[in-house]
Amino acid sequence: MSRFSGLFEQHLSAQREMYVELHDFIRDNEIVAKNVGFSGSRGKTFEVETGAIDNVYCKIKLDISGAADQVSVVFKGSKSKVGVIEGIAERCSEFEVNGTGSGNDPWVSFSIDDLDTAVQLWSDFVGA
């Protein structure tokens, strides 16, 4: 039986429509709906991003391709915003960093437990 234990979860995952989940996510979160600058879905992921706030962006990404849903929040900016991105990384130190970038497009990405926590970070970022 252990060989088949993940089959049902794989079946359920295959039934999910990321376009619909993205639409529902935006509709169900007023703060996201009011501040969305970009959104998109592709296969087993969706992402939604703020418009620029002083040349810095916040993005929420949901990836369902693994055994469990993975939620990430990414903050990115221009080269002149390296200090801002570093400051965000310090203020969000309770979250696991799952990637960073430097150069012309600095960014930091955090693993987040759930979409509600991601929405709270989004809300903090847009100043709501």
C-alpha positions in Angstrom: 0.0 0.0 0.0 2.9 2.4 0.7 3.6 2.6 -3.0 0.2 4.1 -3.6 -0.1 6.4 -0.6 0.6 9.5 -2.7 -1.6 8.7 -5.6 -4.7 10.3 -4.2 -2.9 13.5 -3.3 -1.4 13.6 -6.9 -4.9 13.1 -8.3 -6.3 16.0 -6.2 -3.4 18.2 -7.2 -4.0 17.5 -10.8 -7.6 18.6 -10.5 -6.7 22.1 -9.3 -7.2 25.0 -11.7 -4.6 27.6 -10.9 -6.4 30.3 -12.9 -9.5 29.8 -10.8 -7.5 29.7 -7.6 -5.8 32.9 -8.5 -9.1 34.6 -9.4 -10.6 33.5 -6.1 -7.5 34.5 -4.1 -7.6 38.1 -5.5 -11.4 38.3 -5.1 -11.3 37.0 -1.5 -8.5 39.4 -0.3 -9.6 43.0 -0.7 -6.1 44.4 0.1 -4.6 42.3 -2.7 -7.4 43.3 -5.1 -6.8 47.0 -4.4 -3.0 46.8 -4.9 -2.5 44.2 -7.7 -0.2 45.3 -10.4 0.4 41.9 -12.1 -1.1 38.5 -11.8 -0.7 35.2 -13.7 -1.0 31.5 -13.5 0.9 28.8 -15.2 0.5 25.0 -14.8 0.9 24.4 -11.1 1.7 28.0 -9.9 0.1 31.4 -9.6 1.6 34.7 -8.6 0.3 38.1 -7.9 2.5 41.2 -7.6 1.9 44.8 -6.3 2.5 47.8 -8.5 5.7 49.6 -7.7 5.9 51.4 -4.4 9.0 53.6 -4.5 10.5 51.2 -7.1 10.0 48.1 -4.9 7.5 45.3 -5.5 6.0 42.5 -3.4 5.0 39.2 -5.0 3.0 36.3 -3.5 3.6 32.9 -5.3 1.8 29.6 -4.7 3.4 26.5 -6.1 1.4 23.2 -5.9 3.9 21.0 -7.8 5.4 19.3 -4.7 3.9 17.1 -2.1 2.6 20.1 -0.2 1.7 23.6 -1.3 4.6 26.1 -1.2 3.9 29.7 -0.5 6.6 32.4 -1.1 6.7 36.1 -0.7 9.3 37.9 -2.8 10.4 41.6 -2.4 12.4 43.0 -5.3 13.6 46.4 -6.5 16.1 48.3 -8.6 19.8 48.5 -8.0 19.3 51.7 -6.0 17.0 49.8 -3.6 19.6 47.3 -2.3 19.4 48.9 1.2 15.6 48.7 1.2 15.7 45.0 0.2 18.3 44.3 2.9 16.1 46.1 5.4 13.1 44.0 4.5 15.2 40.9 4.9 16.1 42.0 8.4 12.5 42.9 9.4 11.3 39.5 8.1 14.0 37.5 9.9 11.4 35.1 11.4 10.8 33.6 8.0 13.1 31.3 6.1 14.9 32.9 3.3 14.7 30.7 0.2 16.6 32.9 -2.2 18.2 36.2 -2.8 19.6 38.2 -5.7 21.8 41.2 -6.1 23.1 43.4 -8.9 20.7 45.4 -11.0 17.6 43.6 -9.6 18.1 42.8 -5.9 15.5 40.6 -4.3 14.8 38.4 -1.3 12.3 35.5 -1.2 10.8 34.0 1.9 9.1 30.6 2.5 5.8 31.4 4.2 3.5 28.9 6.0 0.2 29.9 4.3 -1.5 32.4 2.1 -3.0 34.3 5.1 0.5 35.1 6.4 1.6 36.1 2.8 -1.4 38.5 2.6 -0.4 40.0 6.0 3.1 40.7 4.6 1.5 42.2 1.4 -0.7 44.4 3.6 2.3 45.6 5.7 4.2 46.3 2.5 1.4 48.4 0.9 0.8 50.2 4.2 -2.8 49.1 4.8 
